[in-house]
Amino acid sequence: MGRASGAGGWRSGRRGGAHGSGARWLALAVIAAALVGAGYGWGRWTKSDSARHSHPDGFDRPPTAADSGARGDLEAPVGSPRASGAPSRGSLAIVIDDLGRSLEVIDQLRAFGVPLTYAVLPFEPRSAEVAIRLAELGEEVLCHLPMEAHRGEDPGPGALDAGMRPRALRASTRRALDAVPGAAGVNNHMGSALSEDRVAMEAVLEVVRARGMFFLDSRTSPQSVGFSLARDLGMAAGERKVFLDGDRDPEAIRRELHRLLALADGGAPAIAIGHPYPETLAVLAEEIPRARSAGYRFVRVSEAIASE
């Protein structure tokens, strides 16, 4: 009897209950709108941002809050394929430059729980100690090789000067590499002047190649020949795509990190350089977990270079 009554009730509603039918359709419309709205945030980052950030050097126009200020853009919805172990959305490598003065910062960086690459200046008070500690922990280390810059900036002790003869450049490069034990590769510190000089860079890269190391061009000058010359010499080499903290404002750093993610999304691994500034560390602490949840994979620079 209960089943017949229930069936009769449904039939009655379909035939003559115009008010009930309208209510049901309204409810279905509300549910559909909610489902579309729930999918919008994810689709906005994956589709429209992919087109907007297609320029190889980043944004085709100044970024706005709609591009990267909405912090939910990086976060996969609970239960989504990204949150449940789907294939990686893209790979990125972050290099932290200018190490060699403190051991404490190592613990701060490793607490992020993702692979990073650590660039150690060769002639700082604790350079060798920092490099050895990182090697003991199994981290990837670069010799952050000081080179002459334009506009008179001081690259620090042991800098390679564009006016040095090739023999002197090779000797200075060897001393710098010896000061960072266990380094797997080299990237330039400053160097906008020297990295434009093909003869000087060839002398430097000959030493790097002889030691079986790779070269990361920090691209402090758009006219740098480091990356192309290293490739011509048959070396493993890569180039920086994004500087995270040229502007130390946290929101500027966040925008640059989002630009890095856009470059990595579905393409070759993208490489960024940052520094152990408090602002940079704070932004990375917030954004790295959310980038991982969104399906991005953090790799060492050597892996990013090998994938190119």
C-alpha positions in Angstrom: 0.0 0.0 0.0 2.8 2.4 0.9 4.5 1.8 -2.5 1.2 2.3 -4.4 0.5 5.5 -2.5 4.0 6.8 -3.2 3.7 6.0 -6.9 0.3 7.6 -7.1 1.7 10.7 -5.4 4.5 11.1 -8.0 2.0 10.5 -10.8 -0.4 13.1 -9.4 2.5 15.6 -9.1 3.5 15.1 -12.7 -0.1 15.5 -14.1 -1.7 18.2 -12.2 0.8 19.8 -9.7 2.0 22.7 -11.7 3.3 24.4 -8.6 5.2 21.3 -7.4 6.7 20.9 -10.9 7.9 24.5 -11.0 9.5 24.1 -7.6 11.4 21.0 -8.7 12.7 22.7 -11.8 13.8 25.7 -9.8 15.7 23.4 -7.4 17.4 21.7 -10.3 18.4 25.0 -11.8 19.9 26.2 -8.5 21.9 22.9 -8.2 23.2 23.3 -11.8 24.3 26.9 -11.2 26.1 25.8 -8.1 28.0 23.1 -9.9 29.0 25.4 -12.7 30.2 28.0 -10.2 32.3 25.4 -8.3 34.1 24.5 -11.5 34.8 28.1 -12.6 37.7 28.9 -10.3 39.7 25.9 -11.5 38.9 26.4 -15.1 39.8 30.1 -15.0 43.4 29.3 -14.0 43.9 26.3 -16.3 42.4 27.8 -19.5 42.3 31.5 -19.6 45.6 32.0 -17.8 47.3 29.5 -20.2 46.4 31.8 -23.1 47.2 35.0 -21.2 50.7 33.9 -20.2 51.8 32.4 -23.5 54.5 35.0 -24.0 57.9 33.3 -23.2 59.0 36.1 -21.0 55.8 36.1 -18.9 52.8 38.4 -18.9 52.0 40.2 -22.2 50.6 43.0 -20.0 51.1 44.0 -16.3 49.6 41.4 -14.1 46.5 42.2 -12.1 44.8 40.8 -9.1 42.7 38.7 -11.5 45.9 37.0 -12.8 47.5 35.9 -9.5 46.2 37.8 -6.5 43.2 35.5 -6.1 44.9 32.9 -3.9 42.4 30.2 -4.7 43.7 29.9 -8.2 46.5 27.5 -7.2 44.4 25.3 -5.0 42.9 22.1 -6.3 39.3 21.5 -5.1 39.0 18.8 -2.5 38.5 15.4 -4.2 39.6 16.7 -7.6 42.1 14.7 -9.8 44.8 17.2 -8.8 44.3 16.6 -5.1 44.2 12.8 -5.5 47.5 12.0 -7.3 46.8 12.8 -11.0 49.8 13.3 -13.3 51.9 16.4 -12.7 50.6 19.6 -14.2 54.1 20.9 -14.8 57.6 21.0 -13.3 59.6 23.9 -11.9 63.0 24.4 -10.2 63.8 27.1 -7.7 67.4 28.2 -7.0 68.2 30.1 -3.8 71.1 32.3 -4.4 73.7 34.1 -2.2 74.2 31.4 0.4 77.4 31.0 2.4 76.9 33.3 5.4 74.5 31.2 7.5 73.8 27.5 8.3 70.4 28.3 9.9 68.8 29.3 6.6 69.4 25.7 5.4 66.8 24.4 7.9 64.3 27.1 6.9 64.6 26.2 3.2 64.5 22.4 3.7 61.4 22.8 5.9 59.4 23.6 2.6 59.6 19.8 1.9 60.4 20.1 -1.8 63.6 19.8 -3.8 65.5 23.1 -4.2 68.9 24.0 -5.6 71.3 25.9 -3.3 73.7 28.4 -4.9 76.7 29.2 -2.6 78.9 32.2 -3.0 82.5 30.9 -2.9 84.3 33.4 -0.7 81.8 34.1 2.2 82.7 33.4 5.8 81.0 30.0 5.9 80.9 29.0 2.2 82.7 25.7 2.6 80.8 24.8 5.7 77.4 25.5 4.1 78.3 23.6 1.0 79.5 20.6 3.0 76.4 20.6 5.1 74.2 20.7 2.1 76.1 17.9 0.4 75.7 15.8 3.6 72.0 16.3 3.5 71.9 15.2 -0.2 71.0 18.6 -1.5 72.0 20.0 -4.9 74.6 22.7 -4.7 75.8 25.3 -7.2 78.9 27.5 -7.1 77.4 31.0 -7.4 80.3 32.4 -9.3 80.8 36.2 -8.9 81.3 38.1 -12.2 81.7 41.7 -13.2 78.4 43.6 -13.5 77.5 46.7 -15.4 76.8 50.0 -13.6 79.6 49.4 -11.0 77.8 47.0 -8.7 80.2 45.0 -6.5 80.0 41.3 -7.1 82.0 40.6 -3.9 85.3 38.9 -3.3 86.9 36.7 -6.0 84.9 38.2 -8.9 85.8 37.4 -12.4 86.6 40.6 -14.3 85.9 41.1 -18.0 89.4 42.7 -18.4 91.2 39.5 -17.1 93.1 37.4 -19.6 91.7 33.9 -20.3 94.5 32.3 -18.3 93.6 34.4 -15.2 89.9 33.7 -15.7 90.5 30.0 -15.7 92.7 30.2 -12.5 90.1 32.3 -10.7 87.3 30.0 -11.7 89.2 27.0 -10.3 89.7 28.7 -7.0 86.1 29.6 -6.8 85.0 26.0 -7.5 87.4 24.7 -4.9 85.8 26.9 -2.3 82.4 25.3 -2.8 83.1 21.6 -2.3 80.5 19.1 -3.7 79.0 21.6 -6.2 77.3 19.9 -9.1 77.0 23.0 -11.3 77.7 26.7 -11.6 75.5 29.8 -12.0 76.7 33.4 -12.3 76.3 36.0 -9.5 75.7 39.3 -11.2 78.0 39.1 -14.3 76.0 41.3 -16.7 79.2 42.6 -18.1 81.3 39.4 -18.2 78.5 37.1 -19.4 78.2 39.2 -22.6 81.9 38.5 -23.5 82.2 35.3 -25.5 86.0 35.0 -25.1 85.8 35.5 -21.3 82.8 33.1 -20.9 84.6 30.4 -23.0 87.5 30.5 -20.6 85.2 30.1 -17.6 83.1 27.4 -19.1 86.2 25.4 -20.2 86.9 24.9 -16.5 83.3 24.1 -15.6 83.1 21.5 -18.4 86.4 19.9 -17.4 85.0 19.2 -14.0 81.9 17.6 -15.4 79.6 20.3 -14.0 76.5 21.9 -15.6 76.0 25.7 -16.1 72.9 27.7 -15.3 72.8 31.1 -16.9 71.3 33.5 -14.4 70.4 35.8 -17.4 71.4 39.0 -15.6 71.9 40.5 -19.1 69.6 39.9 -22.1 72.8 39.8 -24.2 74.3 37.0 -22.1 76.1 34.3 -24.2 76.5 31.9 -21.3 73.7 29.5 -22.1 74.2 29.3 -25.9 77.9 29.0 -25.5 77.6 26.2 -23.0 75.4 24.3 -25.3 77.8 24.9 -28.2 80.5 23.4 -26.0 78.4 20.3 -25.4 77.6 21.0 -21.8 74.4 20.4 -19.9 73.0 23.9 -19.5 69.9 25.9 -18.6 68.7 29.4 -18.2 66.7 31.3 -15.6 63.2 32.3 -16.7 62.0 34.2 -13.6 63.5 36.3 -10.8 61.2 35.9 -7.9 62.4 38.8 -5.7 63.8 41.6 -7.8 61.1 43.5 -6.0 60.9 42.4 -2.4 57.3 43.3 -1.9 55.5 40.1 -0.9 52.8 40.6 -3.5 55.3 41.2 -6.2 57.1 38.0 -5.2 53.8 36.1 -5.3 53.1 37.4 -8.8 56.5 36.3 -10.1 55.9 32.8 -8.5 52.5 32.6 -10.3 54.2 33.6 -13.5 56.7 30.8 -13.0 53.8 28.4 -12.6 52.1 29.7 -15.7 55.4 29.1 -17.7 55.7 25.6 -16.3 52.1 24.6 -16.9 52.1 21.9 -19.5 55.4 22.8 -21.0 59.1 22.3 -20.3 60.3 22.8 -16.7 60.8 26.4 -15.8 63.6 27.7 -13.6 63.5 30.6 -11.1 66.0 32.3 -8.9 65.3 33.7 -5.5 67.1 34.8 -2.4 66.9 33.9 1.3 65.1 37.2 2.1 62.4 37.0 4.8 59.8 38.2 2.4 60.7 35.4 -0.1 60.7 32.7 2.5 57.3 33.8 3.8 55.7 33.7 0.3 57.2 30.4 -0.5 56.0 28.9 2.8 52.4 29.9 1.7 52.5 29.1 -1.9 54.5 25.9 -2.2 51.9 23.7 -0.5 49.2 25.1 -2.7 51.2 24.7 -5.9 51.8 21.1 -5.0 48.1 20.6 -4.4 47.4 22.0 -7.8 49.6 19.3 -9.4 52.9 21.1 -9.9 56.1 19.2 -9.2 59.3 20.8 -7.8 62.6 19.4 -9.2 66.2 20.2 -8.9 67.8 22.4 -11.6 69.8 19.4 -12.9 66.5 17.5 -13.6 65.0 20.6 -15.2 68.0 21.0 -17.5 68.0 17.3 -18.4 64.3 17.6 -19.4 64.9 20.3 -21.9 
